[in-house]
Amino acid sequence: MSRQPCPFDHLTPRELDALRLVILGLSAKEIAGRLGIGWRTVDKHIESIKLKLRARNRSHMVGLALAAGLVEPGSFATMTFEATAAATMKQHPSSQPLRVA
C-alpha cells in the first residue's frame, strides 16, 4: 500500500525553513535575518507555501502543519507560543484567553 502524498512533500527545503520560522511567529523581516535572505524573498516563499498548501493565510499554514503532525504539542514551537501568550497576558491583564466550546 503506497503512502498518500502530503502537500508538505512539495515544499522546497528553503520553504520548509521559512515555514518553521512562521510557526514560531517570526515576521518576514525576522525570518529574512535568520535565513540571510531579503524579506521580499521570504514573502515570495510564504506566498509559494500558501499556494502549495492551499492555505488562506499564515495562521492557516500553521494549522495545517499542526494537523499534519509537523508540530507536536509540547514542542519548542508550542512552548514559544505559550510563552508569548503568557507574556501578552502579563502586559495586558484585561485580555482574556480564547475559549473553545
DASULFEN-V383494 format. One line per field, one symbol per residue. ss: DSSP state (2 for helix, 1 for strand, 0 for the rest). Layout:
ss: ???
This chain:
ss: 00000022220022222222222000022222222000222222222222222000022222222220000000022222222222222220000000000
